[in-house]
């Protein structure tokens, strides 16, 4: 951030925060997850947009809901997702279960409204899509403000690190600044709109990937296998790119 304020074109460019990865669910080989992130600077603050897809076969939808109902931190959107007293209907897992149930009932528009955490600078929403024989997908998108980095530690950065047991944890002052939508701030200046990002991630979710060092899929995607059950999208499209070592 200091480099940004001084106009220094060295160090980590915003592109370094951008990634797409796909992995088979650990312990649940029937589940496929895709995660993407990108960043931009808005009003001298670092904002990031994260999107996670979970693809599940229809014959495993009940198993997936049961998994969500357990204490599974994989789907937490922030450190405060399970704070006692928080409205249950706004937690990510509750929204995900609701979206799956809506798909089962034949509801076409399963997108939730945008929810804002009271303890950190984060907003999220949950959507779901029916892909017929290929299964169903639940999509969680969140927008995070990491602050301007003018102080050490930055108050907004620190808000994301305060965990459940922190004695000094407290709700953020509901100032006009915090009430302002992080989603709107990000999307108003995003090079790639939320709609385009979602459509692109959908294509990548169903892209061809094989357990080999490099998979050059017919759709043009170049996937690098990190062994086990994870693949990373190589935006450079070249073999031996240094990009894979950032992750």
Rosetta blueprint (number, residue, H / E / L):
1 X L
2 X H
3 X H
4 X H
5 X H
6 X H
7 X L
8 X L
9 X L
10 X L
11 X L
12 X L
13 X L
14 X H
15 X H
16 X H
17 X H
18 X L
19 X E
20 X E
21 X E
22 X E
23 X E
24 X E
25 X E
26 X L
27 X L
28 X E
29 X E
30 X E
31 X E
32 X E
33 X E
34 X E
35 X E
36 X E
37 X E
38 X E
39 X E
40 X E
41 X E
42 X E
43 X L
44 X L
45 X E
46 X E
47 X E
48 X E
49 X E
50 X E
51 X E
52 X E
53 X E
54 X E
55 X E
56 X E
57 X L
58 X H
59 X H
60 X H
61 X H
62 X H
63 X H
64 X H
65 X H
66 X H
67 X H
68 X H
69 X H
70 X L
71 X L
72 X L
73 X H
74 X H
75 X H
76 X L
77 X L
78 X L
79 X L
80 X L
81 X L
82 X L
83 X L
84 X L
85 X L
86 X L
87 X L
88 X H
89 X H
90 X H
91 X L
92 X H
93 X H
94 X H
95 X H
96 X H
97 X H
98 X H
99 X H
100 X H
101 X H
102 X H
103 X H
104 X H
105 X L
106 X L
107 X L
108 X L
109 X L
110 X L
111 X L
112 X L
113 X L
114 X L
115 X E
116 X E
117 X L
118 X L
119 X L
120 X L
121 X L
122 X E
123 X E
124 X E
125 X E
126 X E
127 X E
128 X E
129 X E
130 X E
131 X L
132 X H
133 X H
134 X H
135 X L
136 X E
137 X E
138 X E
139 X E
140 X E
141 X E
142 X E
143 X E
144 X E
145 X E
146 X L
147 X L
148 X L
149 X L
150 X L
151 X L
152 X L
153 X L
154 X L
155 X H
156 X H
157 X H
158 X H
159 X H
160 X L
161 X L
162 X L
163 X L
164 X L
165 X L
166 X L
167 X L
168 X L
169 X L
170 X L
171 X L
172 X L
173 X L
174 X L
175 X L
176 X H
177 X H
178 X H
179 X H
180 X L
181 X L
182 X H
183 X H
184 X H
185 X H
186 X H
187 X H
188 X L
189 X L
190 X L
191 X L
192 X L
193 X L
194 X H
195 X H
196 X H
197 X H
198 X H
199 X H
200 X H
201 X H
202 X H
203 X H
204 X H
205 X H
206 X L
207 X L
208 X L
209 X L
210 X L
211 X L
212 X L
213 X L
214 X E
215 X E
216 X E
217 X L
218 X L
219 X L
220 X L
221 X L
222 X E
223 X E
224 X E
225 X E
226 X L
227 X L
228 X L
229 X L
230 X E
231 X E
232 X E
233 X E
234 X L
235 X L
236 X L
237 X L
238 X L
239 X L
240 X L
241 X L
242 X H
243 X H
244 X H
245 X H
246 X H
247 X L
